[in-house]
Amino acid sequence: MEETKKRTRKATVAKETKTAEKASTAKKAAEKKTVAKKSAAPKQEVLRIGELDQYLFGQGTHYDIYKKLGAHPTRRRGKDGVYFAVWAPHAKDVHVVGDFNGWNTEATPMKRLDPLGIWEVFVPGVQEGCLYKYHILTEKDQELYKADPFASASELRPGNASKVADISKFRWTDTTWMNKRVEKNPDEEPMSIYEVHPGSWKKHPHDPETEDGFYSYQEFAHALVEYVKDMGYTHVELMGIAEHPFDGSWGYQVTGYYAPTARHGSPTDFKYLVNYLHKNKIGVILDWVPAHFPKDAHGLAEFDGTCCYEYADPRKGEHPDWGTKVFDFSKNEVKNFLIANALYWIEEFHVDGLRVDAVASILYLDYGRKDGEWCPNIYGGNKNLEAIEFFKHLNSVVLGRNHGTVMIAEESTAWPKVTGKPEDDGLGFSMKWNMGWMHDFLEYMKLDPYFRQFNHNLMTFSMTYAYSEKYILVLSHDEVVHLKCSMINKMPGLYDDKFSNLKAGYSFMLGHPGKKLLFMGQDFGQLREWSEERELDWYLLAEEKHSELQNYVRALLHLYQKNKALYDSDQRGDGFEWINADDNTRSIFSFVRHSQDGKNNLLFVINFTPVARPDYRVGVPRRKQYRLVLNSDAAEFGGSGKEQPEVYRAVKSECDGRPYSFAYDLPAYGVAVFKF
């Protein structure tokens, strides 16, 4: 019996071994076959424009078209090189020229792909950093040398060639910021924006080798973060990042929409700047200019010999005031160029939002034009229907794909529903600059204090429309140039009075519903108007009045960040309550900011005259203790330093139409903020 079992086991093992050997042989044969098949197959091309790419671009929905058009280092058939692709639908012929071929206009022809007229070529041996342009032969046999509209980098001006760059190498370390961003509702988050022009914020001392004195992106990152964190700003808004040839345009006449300006370094260096700001919990907003572009020969104007990116009809295609071209919003490819560009900055460079420049000039066909100089829409009106559709598309895609980011409109008219939802016939922006508030506020602040009593409504009118849009209160660069004076020199009175006025004005701005924006230099009382040619007058901080003003603005900004009442109800009517909006004879304003949870509310009392009001009585909503958390008369802010009680108890005494009140010694130009 035992012998039988042994023979059976032996036979079974032999069978299993034979089966295993067959399986192994079959596996090896299959592997050999697979290897042979792989070896025989041609290596797949990494980059090319396919039919789907053309279809989506033609529909205006190829949102990452920048990954195909432009210049991209890649490998093809075992050779390293660069894949070039450009949209030039009316060109007769296109060659790419550059360092790699001695700028020979015949050396590197590109192949036309129909039906859209995209031209492509792979050039082996081209390396990162090579300069290049497209040599375009037009239908009229005119020869053009054009920079690449989709280039990720450009030559430093006065050079204007495009530069091959690989933007994929940078390793981001801002994961914590990016994850939290997705969870945020910008409407209920603090947003105090420091508007900065990097080229003139600070400069290096004059040096023949660095004549411009520009900080590199990395140097700028470290210096800016130190300042912004100390002051208490939550965001920076950067001017002039997209490549532009003329410094005096401040970056608002763009030739390289996809290229961070070479003035401060490479695209990777710019990523370092954004990454470093995020690691220090500072948001990044960029100025973005879809309204117009300059006529520079190397730019987008008449790109392929025809009006490729701009409207052909000069009544729509040119801005007479600015001498620039207007994007043709009827072309899907042009809209795609812009929408993909917005996504490029947000998704590839991690920026947290775009401030869209000159929105009104896009929306109105008659903007800056006289009768007979503009072309009505199909209904005979002055609204650009194609631009309206563009904005709805743009904002839906950008905000839909990137929750927690913001699209901010600089729109200077009463166009309805700028921040309304596209499905409700709104434009879909997250926020809008409150230009009306800015105009009224500045007009009031310029007045001699005696005449303010007759213009009291300039400060109260904005509350009648404060919740019609989602607003940002702005005191931007536009208000401190072209003989408009700096903020400090807009103020009336003698030297000391100017600082007192400005502190009162900034306090009112901080307490008013809406997010905040202040242009660089105005937080310490820059005396001269801003110029892009020089750095801010930082030496002023050695003078007491300027350092005291900076101390006060710092205190305001930190108060803002620490108190939800100042930001989480910006879009809620119950977040603001006038205590006395009608005290015009004394030019005193008092109001309350309420938080959503009803805790830690703030009472503001602001005196806009040089007349002190001892024992000033203010009505209050509740019979509680009111703790003084900001006093502009403190010595550190340049005040008298007179001691004030820290806590005030409301008593039953009617004032301002309220059953409870308390008295406070309100100084000339005094500001007092109480928490309750």
Secondary structure by P-SEA (a helix, b strand, c coil): caaaaaaaaaaaaaaaaaaaaaaaaaaaaaaaaaaaaaaaccccccccccaaaaaaaaacccccccccccccccccccbbbbbbbbbbccccbbbbbccccccccccbbbbbbcccbbbbbbbccccccbbbbbbccccccbbbbbcccccccccccccbbbbbbbcccccccaaaaaaaaaaccccccccbbbbbccccccccccccccccccccaaaaaaaaaaaaaaacccbbbbccccccccccccccccccccccccccccaaaaaaaaaaaaaacbbbbbbccccccccccccccccccccccccccccccccccccccccccccaaaaaaaaaaaaaaaaccccccccccaaaaaaccccccccccccccccccccaaaaaaaaaaaaaaaaaacccbbbbbbcccccccccccccccccccccccaaaaaaaaaaaaaccccccccccccccccccccccccccccccccccccccccccccccccaaaaaaaaaaaaaaaaaccbbbbbcccccccccccccccccccccccccaaaaaaaaaaaaaaaaaaacccccccccccccccccccccccccbbbbbbbcccccbbbbbbbbccccccccbbbbbcccbbbbbccccccccccccccccccbbbbcccccccccccccccccccbbbbbcc
